[in-house]
Amino acid sequence: MDFAGFKQHIHKLKELIESVEITILNTACRGNTVFTKHLVSSVFKDGTCYKHKVMAEFTIEAGKIIRCEELTLLVEGLEQGKQLGAVV
């Protein structure tokens, strides 16, 4: 997903989600690359709850994230929650 797609993704999530909590489980870095493993717990406006495990690789340049690759796994919640990492 490019930057414009990422912005659409975030706007869509803001429409759907009432609250979110992110728990960083692990981090590692080397040079300008940072890896994280984190849990994302979300409560949707309709009351539905989801929990995702996310593995992310960030590339940092001049203090800004210039690239991010993520793998998202649904840990708890309805089957349609598998698509939340890519909803736009």
Backbone as a printed PyTorch tensor [residue, N CA C, xyz], in Angstrom:
tensor([[[  0.8520,  -1.1660,   0.0000],
         [  0.0000,   0.0000,   0.0000],
         [  0.9030,   1.2350,   0.0000]],

        [[  0.6350,   2.1690,  -0.8610],
         [  1.4160,   3.3980,  -0.9010],
         [  0.9160,   4.3720,   0.1760]],

        [[  1.5420,   5.5380,   0.2640],
         [  1.2040,   6.4850,   1.3260],
         [ -0.2450,   6.9570,   1.2320]],

        [[ -0.7320,   7.2210,   0.0180],
         [ -2.1300,   7.6380,  -0.1500],
         [ -3.0790,   6.5310,   0.3190]],

        [[ -2.7680,   5.2860,  -0.0160],
         [ -3.5720,   4.1540,   0.4380],
         [ -3.5310,   3.9940,   1.9430]],

        [[ -2.3540,   4.2300,   2.5320],
         [ -2.2230,   4.1540,   3.9850],
         [ -3.1060,   5.2040,   4.6620]],

        [[ -3.1250,   6.4230,   4.1150],
         [ -3.9770,   7.4740,   4.6910],
         [ -5.4510,   7.0920,   4.5980]],

        [[ -5.8720,   6.5090,   3.4670],
         [ -7.2530,   6.0350,   3.3240],
         [ -7.5510,   4.9510,   4.3610]],

        [[ -6.5970,   4.0550,   4.5560],
         [ -6.7350,   2.9670,   5.5300],
         [ -6.9630,   3.5340,   6.9300]],

        [[ -6.1530,   4.5040,   7.3340],
         [ -6.2860,   5.0970,   8.6650],
         [ -7.6250,   5.8170,   8.8090]],

        [[ -8.0480,   6.5530,   7.8000],
         [ -9.3500,   7.2460,   7.8570],
         [-10.5010,   6.2470,   8.0090]],

        [[-10.4310,   5.1360,   7.2780],
         [-11.4810,   4.1140,   7.3740],
         [-11.5140,   3.4940,   8.7640]],

        [[-10.3390,   3.1950,   9.3150],
         [-10.2900,   2.6280,  10.6620],
         [-10.8790,   3.5980,  11.6810]],

        [[-10.5990,   4.8860,  11.5230],
         [-11.1550,   5.8860,  12.4450],
         [-12.6750,   5.9350,  12.3640]],

        [[-13.2340,   5.6600,  11.1930],
         [-14.6870,   5.6020,  11.0390],
         [-15.2810,   4.4110,  11.7940]],

        [[-14.5570,   3.3020,  11.8360],
         [-15.0690,   2.0470,  12.3810],
         [-14.7840,   1.8390,  13.8620]],

        [[-13.6600,   2.3450,  14.3490],
         [-13.1560,   1.9810,  15.6700],
         [-13.4520,   3.0530,  16.7120]],

        [[-13.9700,   2.5930,  17.8570],
         [-14.2370,   3.4740,  18.9960],
         [-12.9730,   3.7130,  19.8170]],

        [[-12.2380,   2.6240,  20.0910],
         [-11.0070,   2.7510,  20.8760],
         [-10.0250,   1.6600,  20.4730]],

        [[ -8.7390,   1.9440,  20.7020],
         [ -7.6910,   0.9880,  20.3540],
         [ -6.5850,   1.0740,  21.3970]],

        [[ -6.0010,  -0.0630,  21.7090],
         [ -4.8660,  -0.1270,  22.6320],
         [ -3.7700,  -0.9430,  21.9620]],

        [[ -2.5570,  -0.3950,  21.9520],
         [ -1.4210,  -1.0730,  21.3400],
         [ -0.4190,  -1.4260,  22.4280]],

        [[ -0.0350,  -2.6900,  22.4790],
         [  0.9500,  -3.1700,  23.4400],
         [  2.1620,  -3.6760,  22.6780]],

        [[  3.3000,  -3.0040,  22.8560],
         [  4.5410,  -3.4400,  22.2080],
         [  5.1010,  -4.6250,  22.9890]],

        [[  5.2880,  -5.7480,  22.3130],
         [  5.8080,  -6.9580,  22.9540],
         [  7.3240,  -7.0700,  22.8080]],

        [[  7.8270,  -6.7670,  21.6140],
         [  9.2600,  -6.8600,  21.3410],
         [  9.6590,  -5.8240,  20.3020]],

        [[ 10.9000,  -5.3890,  20.4000],
         [ 11.4720,  -4.5100,  19.3740],
         [ 12.9100,  -4.9390,  19.1190]],

        [[ 13.3770,  -4.6620,  17.9270],
         [ 14.7770,  -4.8890,  17.5680],
         [ 15.1320,  -3.8620,  16.5130]],

        [[ 16.3770,  -3.4330,  16.5290],
         [ 16.7810,  -2.4640,  15.5050],
         [ 18.2190,  -2.7110,  15.0740]],

        [[ 18.4670,  -2.3110,  13.8410],
         [ 19.8100,  -2.3520,  13.2690],
         [ 19.8470,  -1.2850,  12.1760]],

        [[ 20.8000,  -0.3950,  12.3020],
         [ 20.9010,   0.6740,  11.3160],
         [ 19.6340,   1.5030,  11.2860]],

        [[ 19.0330,   1.6190,  10.1160],
         [ 17.8140,   2.4100,   9.9900],
         [ 16.5520,   1.5470,   9.9270]],

        [[ 16.6600,   0.2920,  10.3930],
         [ 15.5290,  -0.6260,  10.3860],
         [ 15.1070,  -0.9610,  11.8130]],

        [[ 13.8030,  -0.8970,  12.0530],
         [ 13.2300,  -1.2300,  13.3630],
         [ 12.1420,  -2.2800,  13.1480]],

        [[ 12.2130,  -3.3630,  13.9230],
         [ 11.1790,  -4.3940,  13.9170],
         [ 10.3840,  -4.2970,  15.2140]],

        [[  9.0730,  -4.5000,  15.1180],
         [  8.2550,  -4.5940,  16.3240],
         [  7.3280,  -5.7930,  16.2070]],

        [[  6.9970,  -6.3570,  17.3510],
         [  5.8920,  -7.3070,  17.4780],
         [  4.9710,  -6.6770,  18.4970]],

        [[  3.7200,  -6.4210,  18.0910],
         [  2.8030,  -5.7690,  19.0120],
         [  1.3970,  -6.3410,  18.8950]],

        [[  0.6300,  -6.1660,  19.9690],
         [ -0.7750,  -6.5600,  19.9970],
         [ -1.6260,  -5.3120,  19.8590]],

        [[ -2.6520,  -5.4020,  19.0310],
         [ -3.5910,  -4.3030,  18.8540],
         [ -4.9640,  -4.7940,  19.2920]],

        [[ -5.5080,  -4.1910,  20.3380],
         [ -6.8460,  -4.5190,  20.8370],
         [ -7.7750,  -3.3820,  20.4430]],

        [[ -8.8300,  -3.6970,  19.6870],
         [ -9.7340,  -2.6820,  19.1610],
         [-11.1590,  -2.9620,  19.5950]],

        [[-11.8830,  -1.8940,  19.9140],
         [-13.3190,  -1.9640,  20.1630],
         [-13.9830,  -1.1230,  19.0820]],

        [[-14.8190,  -1.7650,  18.2910],
         [-15.5000,  -1.0650,  17.2080],
         [-16.7220,  -0.3210,  17.7400]],

        [[-17.2040,   0.6250,  16.9650],
         [-18.3560,   1.4360,  17.3680],
         [-19.6050,   0.5970,  17.5680]],

        [[-19.6740,  -0.5790,  16.9290],
         [-20.8160,  -1.4790,  17.1270],
         [-20.6250,  -2.4070,  18.3290]],

        [[-19.5100,  -2.2390,  19.0700],
         [-19.2410,  -3.0400,  20.2600],
         [-18.4070,  -4.2820,  20.0120]],

        [[-18.1390,  -4.6170,  18.7630],
         [-17.3340,  -5.7830,  18.4200],
         [-15.8790,  -5.5500,  18.8450]],

        [[-15.2710,  -6.5910,  19.4140],
         [-13.8780,  -6.4950,  19.8780],
         [-12.9890,  -7.4120,  19.0420]],

        [[-11.7890,  -6.9190,  18.7690],
         [-10.7980,  -7.6830,  18.0170],
         [ -9.4440,  -7.5510,  18.6870]],

        [[ -8.6280,  -8.5770,  18.5090],
         [ -7.2360,  -8.5120,  18.9190],
         [ -6.3990,  -9.0570,  17.7700]],

        [[ -5.3800,  -8.2920,  17.3750],
         [ -4.4720,  -8.6780,  16.3030],
         [ -3.0390,  -8.6770,  16.8180]],

        [[ -2.2560,  -9.6190,  16.3270],
         [ -0.8160,  -9.5970,  16.5490],
         [ -0.2040,  -9.0680,  15.2620]],

        [[  0.6930,  -8.0900,  15.3900],
         [  1.2950,  -7.4510,  14.2320],
         [  2.8110,  -7.5440,  14.3210]],

        [[  3.4200,  -7.9590,  13.2360],
         [  4.8690,  -7.9340,  13.0860],
         [  5.1480,  -6.8600,  12.0440]],

        [[  5.9770,  -5.8910,  12.3820],
         [  6.2020,  -4.7640,  11.4820],
         [  7.6890,  -4.4830,  11.3300]],

        [[  8.0680,  -4.1200,  10.1040],
         [  9.4300,  -3.6840,   9.8000],
         [  9.3420,  -2.2480,   9.2920]],

        [[  9.9770,  -1.3330,  10.0110],
         [  9.9730,   0.0800,   9.6510],
         [ 11.3530,   0.4830,   9.1630]],

        [[ 11.4000,   1.2660,   8.1010],
         [ 12.6430,   1.8700,   7.6400],
         [ 12.5750,   3.3470,   7.9740]],

        [[ 13.5950,   3.8380,   8.6860],
         [ 13.6280,   5.2170,   9.1650],
         [ 14.6810,   5.9910,   8.3750]],

        [[ 14.3150,   7.2010,   7.9650],
         [ 15.2570,   8.0690,   7.2740],
         [ 14.9750,   9.5040,   7.7000]],

        [[ 15.9940,  10.2020,   8.1510],
         [ 15.8620,  11.5920,   8.6100],
         [ 14.7790,  11.7200,   9.6750]],

        [[ 14.7000,  10.7220,  10.5610],
         [ 13.7450,  10.7760,  11.6690],
         [ 12.3070,  10.4660,  11.3030]],

        [[ 12.0610,  10.0070,  10.0720],
         [ 10.7040,   9.7050,   9.6200],
         [ 10.6180,   8.2800,   9.1020]],

        [[  9.4570,   7.6760,   9.2730],
         [  9.2070,   6.3640,   8.6870],
         [  9.0020,   6.5650,   7.1970]],

        [[  9.8470,   5.9190,   6.3950],
         [  9.7040,   6.0430,   4.9450],
         [  9.1580,   4.7600,   4.3180]],

        [[  9.1190,   3.6870,   5.1110],
         [  8.6170,   2.4150,   4.5960],
         [  8.1730,   1.5610,   5.7700]],

        [[  7.0980,   0.8200,   5.5760],
         [  6.6170,  -0.1000,   6.6060],
         [  6.0240,  -1.3220,   5.9320]],

        [[  6.4430,  -2.4910,   6.3930],
         [  5.8440,  -3.7540,   5.9650],
         [  5.2980,  -4.4320,   7.2000]],

        [[  4.0590,  -4.9160,   7.1080],
         [  3.4250,  -5.5440,   8.2620],
         [  2.8000,  -6.8790,   7.8860]],

        [[  2.8100,  -7.7630,   8.8650],
         [  2.0200,  -8.9900,   8.8140],
         [  1.0670,  -8.9250,   9.9960]],

        [[ -0.2190,  -9.1020,   9.7260],
         [ -1.2370,  -8.9690,  10.7590],
         [ -1.9740, -10.2890,  10.9060]],

        [[ -2.0860, -10.7710,  12.1360],
         [ -2.7610, -12.0350,  12.4340],
         [ -3.9200, -11.7760,  13.3870]],

        [[ -5.1200, -12.2030,  13.0160],
         [ -6.2710, -12.1060,  13.9080],
         [ -6.1150, -13.1230,  15.0320]],

        [[ -6.1170, -12.6360,  16.2700],
         [ -5.9710, -13.5070,  17.4390],
         [ -7.3310, -13.7590,  18.0970]],

        [[ -8.1710, -12.7190,  18.1650],
         [ -9.5150, -12.8300,  18.7430],
         [-10.4740, -11.9700,  17.9340]],

        [[-11.6870, -12.4780,  17.7450],
         [-12.7120, -11.7070,  17.0530],
         [-13.3120, -12.4740,  15.8990]],

        [[-14.2760, -11.8300,  15.2470],
         [-14.9850, -12.4370,  14.1330],
         [-14.0760, -12.6070,  12.9130]],

        [[-14.4390, -13.5480,  12.0620],
         [-13.6570, -13.8760,  10.8620],
         [-13.3690, -12.6540,   9.9890]],

        [[-14.3390, -11.7390,   9.8590],
         [-14.1120, -10.5670,   9.0090],
         [-12.9960,  -9.6760,   9.5390]],

        [[-12.5830,  -9.8800,  10.7860],
         [-11.4810,  -9.1240,  11.3630],
         [-10.1440,  -9.4240,  10.7120]],

        [[-10.0730, -10.5050,   9.9360],
         [ -8.8270, -10.8370,   9.2360],
         [ -8.4490,  -9.7830,   8.2110]],

        [[ -9.4230,  -9.0170,   7.7350],
         [ -9.1790,  -8.0310,   6.6800],
         [ -8.8920,  -6.6280,   7.1990]],

        [[ -8.8700,  -6.4260,   8.5140],
         [ -8.7330,  -5.0760,   9.0530],
         [ -7.3880,  -4.4350,   8.7400]],

        [[ -6.3500,  -5.2280,   8.5720],
         [ -5.0460,  -4.6710,   8.2560],
         [ -4.9620,  -4.0680,   6.8650]],

        [[ -5.9770,  -4.3330,   6.0260],
         [ -5.9520,  -3.8390,   4.6440],
         [ -7.2120,  -3.0680,   4.2440]],

        [[ -8.1080,  -2.8170,   5.1830],
         [ -9.3640,  -2.1300,   4.8450],
         [ -9.0870,  -0.6870,   4.4270]],

        [[ -9.7570,  -0.2560,   3.3290],
         [ -9.6350,   1.1500,   2.8720],
         [-11.0010,   1.7140,   2.5590]]])
